[in-house]
Amino acid sequence: MGGMAQWASMEKRLGFLLFYISCSALFFSIFSGRRRVVLAQDLATARPVDVGVILDLESLTGKRSWTSISMALDDFYAAHGDNKTRVVLHLRDSKASAVGAAEAAVDLMKNVHVSCIVGPRTSTEAAFVVHLGDRARVPVVAFSATSPALRSPFFVRATPSDSVQVPAIAALVRHFAWRQVVLVYTDSEYGTGVVPSLIDALQDAYVRVPYRAVIPAAASDDDLDRELRRLKDMPARVFVVHALPDLGIRIFRLATELGMMTAGYVWIATGGISDVLEMVDKMPMSGIIGVRSYVNRSKEVLNFTNRFRWRFQRDYPAAQVANPSTIQLRAYDTVWAVATAAKKLDPSLMRSSIDRTAQSGNVSTDLGRLGVSKTGEALLHAILRTRFQGLTGDFLLVDGQLQPSALEIVNVDGGKLITIGFWTPEEGGTLKQQLNSTNDTDVLNSVVWPGSQTDVPRGWEIPTNGKRLRIGVPLKHGFDQFVKVETDPTTNQTHVSGYCIDVFEAVMHRLPYPVAFDYIPAVNSDESYDNLVYQVYSKNFDAVVGDTTILANRTHFVDFTMPYAESGVSMVVSVEKNNSTGMWIFLQPLTPDLWWAIFAVFVLTGFMLWMIERRNIEEFPGTPFQQLGTVFYYVFSIAFFAHAERLTSNLSRFAVIVFSFVVLVLTSSYTASLTSTLTVRQLQPTVTNVDQLLATGAFVGHQDGSYVVGMLERMGIHASKLRNYSTSDQYADALAKGSARGGVDAVFDEIPYLKLFLYQHPDDFTMVGPTYKTDGFGFVFPQGSPLVPDISRAILNATEARELALIESKWFGFPKNSTSKSSGSSSSSLALHDFAGLFVITGVVSAAALIIFLARFIYVERNGLQEAASTETTLWRKTVALLKHYHDVEEPPSCPTSKRDENGALGGDQIPATGSQSPESVSNHSLFSAASGEEGASSSELNSPMAESREAR
C-alpha cells in the first residue's frame, strides 16, 4: 500500500511539471509570435535602404563572411524596433577577380540603385569598386581591404590599414637584433601597398632589405618553388611574408617541404595570414610569428561564435564548420555600423535614391550612365559618425579608417596558436608581454622557433649548398710580411701567408660557426687597391683580406670590419750629421721658468742662511755689498764643493740638507739632459716638412698601388714628382741617392710599413712631420654582409686576448706599441712642473727655519725691541730702529753658539742675558774669541782686523 501511495504522489508531481512546461511554451510562443508580428509590421512600414554586398562566393571565406553579415542584420533589427528605414542586402559574386567585382558594382548601382556597397574582400577588387563608387557617389565600406594605397572620399575602411602593422614588425625585428630582412609579398594592390612604408621603418631601425621576393598573385607551385630555392641560397634567414591567406599558406607548405622551416629560419606573417591561422588544418608552420589586430575574446564574441557555427552549418551543410576569424567579426561590425547609420537617415530621401537619365542598351555594363546617388553622401556621413562597442572592440572611424587599439603577436607552436606579446602605439610603439602592463616594456614571452628551437636565430647563415667564400688577397712584390703569395712549382698549389692572413684566420676561428673559404690571389692588385676593393662590389670576390686601408670613398661600395691594425700616413727621410751646437746650447736642457725658479730658491736659501748664521760665519761680516756677495757665493758654491765653515744652528743645517738634495737632483738632471741634447743634435733630418719638398721641387716616393698617391697630389705635389717602389730596400736605396741622383728626398707611406722599414734600417733614416690619421687596416665584405658584425666582434676579442699582438710580434719582431726613431732636432727641455715638488719642499723648509728663528729672536729680545721702537715716532723710523737693534745684537739667543778655545776646539754654549746690550758689551762676546766668555777677549783678538772693525763700529 505504501508503494502504491508513493507512486501516486510522484505521478501527480510529474503531471504538474508537464502542465507548467506546456503553459510556459505556450506563453513564449504567443509572446515571440507577437514580437515577430510587431517587427514584421515595423519593417513593412519602414522605407528600404538598398545595400549591395560583393563577396567571392566560391571561397570559404566569402561564404563565412556572408553568414556573418546576415547574422549582423538579423541581430540589429531584433535589438532595435520602431525603424523608419531598413537595410535590404543585395548579394553579388565577385568571382575572385577585379573585373567580376567591377561588374557586380555596376549592376548594383545601375539596376538596384544601392546607397552603399559592403566589400569586396581583396584590395585589388576594392580598387575598381572604389573608383566606381566615387563616380556614383556611393560609399564603399570594406571590412578586409587593408592596402594603404586605397584612398577615396567615398571609401570607408572598416578594418585597420596594413600600415598599422609596420612599426610593430620593425619593433619585432629590432627586439631580436636582426640586421637583414627579406620581404616576400604578392605583386598586387594588396601586396605592394605596404612595402614602401615597411622598408622605411626597417631602415629607421638600421635593418637592411637585401632582397624582395615579388610573387605573382596567380603563381603556380613551380613558381613558388623556384623563388623559395633562390631565397634558400641567400645568407638572410628572416622573411616577412605579406600575402593573402591562400597564397601565404601555400608558401609556408612549400617552405616546409624545402627544409626552410628548420632551425635558423625566421618567418613573420602579416595580418592577412595571421587572421586566419586558427582555420588552417594541421598547420605545417610551427615557429611562425604572426602580427595581427588584437580582438578580445569577450562573452559576446564567444556567444557569437556558437551561433555562427550553428548558422553556417545550416546555410552550408557540406562545408567544414569552423570558428569565425577576425574577418567575419569585422564583417559583422561593418554591417551593424551601416544599419545604425541607415536608421539615422531621413526616410524622405529614400523615395528616389538615384538621379539618372533614360537608359538604353545593356545598362549593366554602361559605365557612362551610372547616375549619382542622392542618399550615398548622407549615408556616408552617418557611417563616419557612427561609434559603438562591436565584437572587435571600439568601432571608431578616423579619416575614414578604423583605429586599432593594439596588435597581438602570436606564435605557432605544434599546431597551436600562442600569444607571446602585444604592441601598443603608446610612446611611439612598445612591445609588452601583457596588454595592460606598464612594467614589461620591450619584453616578449618565450618563442618556439622553426625546428622547435628556443634560442633566438641570429637571422642569417652561410648557405649550405657547398659554396665556399672566395677571398681575394693582394699579390704583393714587397713588404711580404703583410701578405705573401707563394706557388709550388711542382703541385701548382698556392700558399698564402703573412700577418694579415694570420689575423684573419685567428678571427675566423673565433666565430661561433664554421665558414669555409678559399684564398684567390688578385692579379695586378699592386697597381691599385681601389680596383681590388671594387672586385667585391662587382661580386668577383666574396671578401678581400690584406693590408687594405679603410677609406671613406671605399665605404660607398663595400663594408669594412673594424680595424685590426692602426694606421696613418707619415714621411720618412734621410738623416745627416750636424756637429754645430750653438753658443747657448747649455741653456736648452732647462726651460726659462725653471731657470728663474732655481734662482729664486737659491736667493731664498741664501737669505735664510744670512739671517741665521751671519754672526757665526767669519765671511759674513763686512759692508752690505760684501755680505750680499758672500751670501750668493756661499749658496751657489754648495752645488760644487763642501765648505770649511760649520753651521751652528740646527735650523740652517736642516734647511741646507734639503737644499743640497734639490741641488743634487737638478745637477744630475741637467747633466743628463745636456748630454742627450748634444747627442741628438748630431743627427738632423734632411727634410722636415712638406713645404720644404714643395719649395725645392724634390721627388717623393710611395708604395705601389697605394692610395697615398691621391693624398700627395692633394698636398700640391705634382704627379711628375712621384716615384713608386715596392720593397723596403728600394726605399732605402732611393732615399740614400736623393733627388739629385735619381732617388727621392722623402717617402710617404702608412705607419705599419714605415715602422717595418725603420726597424730594418734604424740608423740612416727617421720619421718626421705630422701623422695623417686613417682608420687602419680592415677586411672587405659586400655591403650588408652579416659576417661584418661577427668578425668585428671577434677582432675585439682577439685584441683583448693579446692574440693580435703575438701575431704582430711574430711577423715584425717589434712590440705593437713600439715607435720609430723621430728626428729629434731638439730634445724636450726639463720644465718647472717636473721639479715643482722639490721646490715646494725646500722653499717650505727654508721659510719655516727663518720664521722659527725670527719668532725666537723676537721673544728673547722683546724688551730691547720695545725700547728701540719707543724712541721713534713714525712707522719708518720704528722699522729702522728695530732692524738696527737686530743688527747690533751680537748673538741671537735662540741659537746656541759654540766657542772655540785657543786650540780651535769647541767650547761651551753662551747664553746672553735678556734685554738690550750696549755695543761695548756686545763686542766683548765675540763669536771668534779664543778665550771663554767669562774671561773676555784676548789681546791678540783685540788687535786683529776684525776686532778693529768692531771697535770702529
CORTATA-V729182 format. One line per field, one symbol per residue. phi: phi as a letter, one per 20 degrees, with the letter a starting at -180 (. if undefined). psi: psi as a letter, one per 40 degrees, with the letter a starting at -180 (. if undefined). burial: # if it has 24 or more other ideal C-beta (glycine too) atoms within 12 Angstrom, else .. A space follows every 50 residues. Layout:
# CORTATA-V729182
phi = ???
psi = ???
burial = ???
This chain:
# CORTATA-V729182
phi = .fffffffffffffffffffffffffffffffffffffffffffefefdf cecdcefeefffffffgfffffffffffeceldecbedececeellbfff fffffffffeeemfeacdoffeffffgffffffffeldfddddbedffff bafdddeebffffffgfffffffffeledccdecbeebgffefefgffff ffffeldedfbceedgfdfeffffffffffffeeffcdcddcbfgfffff fffffffemdddgoeccddefgeffdffefflgecfofdddbfecfeeff ffffgfffgffffffcfeefebffeffffffffffffffffffeffgffe fbecebefdbmeffceffcfncfeegffffffffefbaeefepfecdclm cfeeeaddddceclnddcedrcccfflnobecfdfeedddflccffdeeg nledffffnbbfgednfdfeeecfeedalffebcdcdffeemeeddbpgf fffffffffeffbfcebcecfefmfffafffffffffemfceacdreeef cfffffdcddfffdbfbrdbcdcfdcfcefdnfdffefgcfgffffffff fffffffffffedfeddffffpfgfffffffffffffgfcbedffdfedf ffffffffffffffffffffffffffffffffdcffcdbfgffffemfec dbegmeffgffffffoefffedcdcdcfffgffffffnffdndcebcdaf ggfffffffeceedcbecmfdefcenebedcffnfffgffffffffffff emffffffffedmcffefcffefmgbffefdfffcgffffffffffffff ffffffffffefffffffffeddefffffffffffffeffcfffdfdded efenefdffddfffofcfgfffffdffefeefffenefffffefffffff fff
psi = ddddddddddddddddddddddddddddddddddddddddddddeihihh hihhigeeidddddddddddddddddedehafheiihhihhiheffiddd ddddddddddddfieihhaadidddddddddddddefhhhhheeheheeh hidfhhhfiiidddeddddddddddefiehhhhhiigidddededddddd ddddefhigeihhhhidfhiddddddddddddeidhehhhhgiidddddd dddddddefefahdihhhhadddddeddehhghffheihihiihhhgidd dddddddddddddddgdeihhiiiaddddddddddddddddddeihddee dgehhiihiiageeegdefdahhdedddddddddehhihadeahhhhhfe ihhidiihhihhhfeihhheaihieifehhhidideieefifhiiihhii efiehhieeiihhffehihhhhiigieifeddhhhihhddefihhhiidd dddddddddeieiihhiihhhhifdedhdddddddddefdieihhaghhh idddeediiiiihehiiihahhiiiiihehdiefdeeddiiddddddddd ddddddddddddedeehdediaidddddddddddddedediiidihhehd ddddddddddddddddddddddddddddddedhhidididdddddefiih iiiheiedddddddeehideehhiididdddddddddiddfeaieihhii ddddddddddgedeiihiiihhiieahiihiihehedddddddddddddd eedddddddddeeiideiiihidfdhihihidededdddddddddddddd ddddddddddfddddddddeeididddddddddddddehdhheehhihih aeeeihaiihhiiiiiiidddddefidehdiiddeaiiddddeidddddd dd.
burial = ......................................#...#..##### #######.###################..#..#.##########.###.# ################################################## ##.#######################.##################.###. ##..#.#######.#.#.#....#..##..##.################# ######.#.###.#################..##############.... #..##.###.##.........########################...## ..##..............############.###.#.#.####.###..# ##.##########...########....#####.#........#..#### .....#######......#################..........##### ########.##...#.#.####..##.##########...########## #..#..###################............###...##.##.. ##.##############.###.....#..##.###..##.......###. ##.###.###.##.##..##..##..##.##.#.####.#..#....### #########.##..#.#...########.#######.##...######## ###########...#####....#########.#########.##..##. ..###.##..##...#...######.#.##....#..##..##.###.## .###..#..##..##..##...........##..###########.#.## .........#.#...##....##########.#...#...#....##..# ...
